[in-house]
Amino acid sequence: MENYTMEGRTYRYYGQDAPLYPFGYGLSYTTFHYRDLVLSPPVLPVCANLSVSVVLENAGQWDGEEVVQLYLRWEQSSVPVPRWQLVAFRRVAVPAGQETKLSFQVVAEQRAVWAQDWRLEPGTFTLFAGGQQPGQQTRVPSEVLSARFTVTGAVRPLRGC
């Protein structure tokens, strides 16, 4: 084998066709709603971490568990990157009619790209939070919220942070 690129070999890279059963695919006996996605700070230095919070509500009549997923998308990168990258997930039990506020930390290393060495680049990013992948087509309604944040500064090797 001489060609080690991921092009055309995995759904994460380059392709427009969604996988048949993506991560998080499944059914539930209840309905969940997401709201109040907050990224802090919305503008951060290249080596800084991002704090994320989102409210998850069980709007159904049954207690249930939801796998809350966070995905990151690079809006412009100097090298090929996945369409989106899973950066955090958590299974949460929420009683019927209740809500919970979840907090996550997206560390700088999760924004690193490979260009002969791991490095961090400035730019605009989109973070998705929900019970499925962004753009996933299912018969079961599930919300995916999104918010943008900006990374400022110069390109920096990851080991330099």
N, C-alpha and C positions, 0 to 999 in steps of 0.2 A: 504494500500500500504506500503510495507516494503523496496522495492528496489528503491532508489532515484537516481541511477546513470543515466547518459544520454546515456549510451551505447545502440545503436540500436533504440533510440527514437528521435534523431534529426540528420540531415545530417552533423551538425558541428563536431560531435564526432565520431571517430573510423571508420566510414563506408568508403568504397571505391566508392560506387555508388553516382554519382552526382545528385543533385535534378533536377527535370524536368524543373522548372522555378526558377532559383536562382536569388538572389538580383541583379538588374541591367539588367535583361533580357529584351530585346526589340529591336525594329527596329528604324532606323533613315533614313532620306532622304539624308543624306550626309555621307562622310567618314572621320573619325578622325584618326590621327597618333600621337603616343606618342614617345618622344625621350628625351635624356639628363636627365635621372633619376639620381639625385645627393643626397647622404646621407651625412650629416655633423653633427658631425664628424663620420668617419667610425669605430672608436674605441672610446667607451665612458664609463665613470664610471657607476656603477650600479644605481645610483640615478639620472643620467643626462637625459635630454630630447634630442630627435633626430630631427634635421631639415631636411626636405625633399623638394626638388623642382623637377618639371617635366615640360616639354614643351608639350603643346597640340596644334596640328595643324589641322585645318579644310581643308582637301585636296579636298573636293568636290566642287560642283558648287552652292550649296544652303547654306544659313545661317543655323546654327543648334545649338542645345544644347546637351551637353554630361554630364553624371554623372561620374565624375572622382572618382575612388574608391581606397583606400589604404588598403591593407590587411597585417597582420603580421603573420609569422609562426615561432614557436619555433623549432629549429633544435633538441634540446635535452632538455627535462624538467624532473624534478624529479617526477612530478605528471601528470596525463592525462590532455591534453589540446586540444582545437579544432584543426582541420587540418590547419585552418587559421582563423584569427580574423579580422573583419572589424574595423579599427581604425580611419578612416576619410573618408569623401566623400563631394563632392561639385558639384552642378549643375552649369555649365559654358556655357554661350552663346558665340559662336565664329562665326564671319562673314565668309562667304566663302572666301577661299584663305588666311585667316589670321591665326596667331598663338598667343598663350598666355602662359606666364610662370606662373605656380602656385606654391605657397609655402604652406607647411603644417608643423605642429608641432606634433610629436608623443611624448606624455608625458610619463614619467616613469611609472605612474600608469597603463598604457595600456599594459605594459609588466608583470604586477603582476600575480602571480599564487596563487591559494588557496591550502594551506597545513596546515589546522587547524587555519590559520591566513593568511592574504594577505602578500606575500613576493616577493621580487625581486631577481632574480637569474642571475648570470653571464652566458655567453654562446654565441653561434652564432645564429643569427636571420636572416630571409629573409623577405624583404619588397617587396610587389607587388604593382604596380601602373598601372591602366588601366580602361577601360570602362566596365569591367566585372570581375567575380571572376577568380582566377587562375585556369587554366585547364578546363575552361568552354567550352563545345563543342556547337558551334552555326553555323548556315548557314551564318551569317553575320560576316565578318572579323572584329576583334577587337584585338588590341595588348595589351598584358599585359607585362610590363617590370618588371624585378626583380633585386635586388641588396642585398648583404649581409652586415651586420654590426656585430660588436662584442661588448659585454658588459663585462667589467672587474671588478674585485673586489670580495668581499665575499658576500654570501647570506645575505640579510638584510631585516628585517621587513619593510613593506611599510610605516608604521607610523614613522619609524626611519629615513626617508629621509627628 
